[in-house]
Amino acid sequence: MILGLLAEGYDNKKIGSLLFLSEHTVRDYVSSLMTKLKAKNHTQVVASAFRLGLLNEVFKICEKSEFFCGRKFKEMLLNVQ
């Protein structure tokens, strides 16, 4: 879910608010994503995830949950595919 919200452009504080997590927890998750994807910033995380098809997996989850992934994210993925 964090990856999907990053793709929508939300910052750590807003993601934490939406998912009922602390900003620190979100930062740790994002840091883990950055390490795994060898990314230097949020933009590179999203770009790498897109290239690897990870956003498609997030989209499948989001199809069933409007709460975690907004319409903007869904529309973006539908227009790309």
C-alpha positions as CSV (number, residue, x, y, z in Angstrom):
1,M,0.0,0.0,0.0
2,I,2.9,2.4,0.8
3,L,4.3,1.8,-2.7
4,G,0.9,2.7,-4.3
5,L,0.6,5.9,-2.2
6,L,4.2,6.9,-3.1
7,A,3.2,6.5,-6.7
8,E,0.4,8.9,-6.1
9,G,2.9,11.5,-4.8
10,Y,2.0,11.4,-1.1
11,D,4.8,12.2,1.4
12,N,5.6,10.0,4.4
13,K,3.5,12.1,6.8
14,K,0.4,11.9,4.6
15,I,0.9,8.1,4.0
16,G,1.2,7.6,7.7
17,S,-2.0,9.5,8.3
18,L,-3.9,7.5,5.7
19,L,-2.7,4.2,6.9
20,F,-2.8,5.0,10.6
21,L,1.0,4.6,10.9
22,S,3.6,6.9,12.4
23,E,5.7,8.9,10.0
24,H,8.7,7.1,11.4
25,T,7.2,3.7,10.5
26,V,6.5,4.8,7.0
27,R,10.0,6.2,6.7
28,D,11.4,2.8,7.7
29,Y,9.2,1.0,5.1
30,V,10.2,3.5,2.4
31,S,13.9,3.1,3.4
32,S,13.5,-0.7,3.0
33,L,12.0,-0.2,-0.4
34,M,14.8,2.1,-1.4
35,T,17.4,-0.5,-0.3
36,K,15.7,-3.4,-2.1
37,L,15.2,-1.4,-5.3
38,K,18.6,0.3,-5.1
39,A,16.9,3.7,-5.3
40,K,18.1,7.0,-4.0
41,N,14.7,8.8,-3.6
42,H,11.0,8.3,-3.7
43,T,10.9,8.9,-7.5
44,Q,13.4,6.2,-8.2
45,V,11.5,3.8,-5.9
46,V,8.3,4.3,-8.0
47,A,10.2,4.2,-11.3
48,S,12.0,0.9,-10.4
49,A,8.8,-0.6,-9.1
50,F,7.0,0.3,-12.3
51,R,9.8,-1.3,-14.4
52,L,9.7,-4.4,-12.3
53,G,5.9,-4.7,-12.6
54,L,5.4,-4.2,-8.8
55,L,2.9,-1.5,-9.3
56,N,0.7,-3.9,-11.2
57,E,0.6,-6.1,-8.1
58,V,-0.3,-3.1,-6.0
59,F,-3.0,-2.2,-8.5
60,K,-4.6,-5.7,-8.2
61,I,-4.8,-5.2,-4.4
62,C,-6.2,-1.7,-4.8
63,E,-9.0,-2.8,-7.2
64,K,-10.7,-4.2,-4.1
65,S,-9.9,-1.4,-1.7
66,E,-10.7,2.2,-2.5
67,F,-9.6,3.1,1.0
68,F,-5.9,2.4,0.5
69,C,-5.5,3.5,-3.1
70,G,-7.3,6.4,-4.5
71,R,-9.0,6.8,-7.9
72,K,-6.0,8.9,-9.2
73,F,-3.7,6.0,-8.8
74,K,-6.1,3.6,-10.4
75,E,-6.6,5.9,-13.4
76,M,-2.9,6.4,-13.8
77,L,-2.3,2.6,-14.0
78,L,-5.3,2.1,-16.4
79,N,-3.9,4.7,-18.8
80,V,-0.4,3.2,-18.8
81,Q,-1.5,-0.4,-19.5
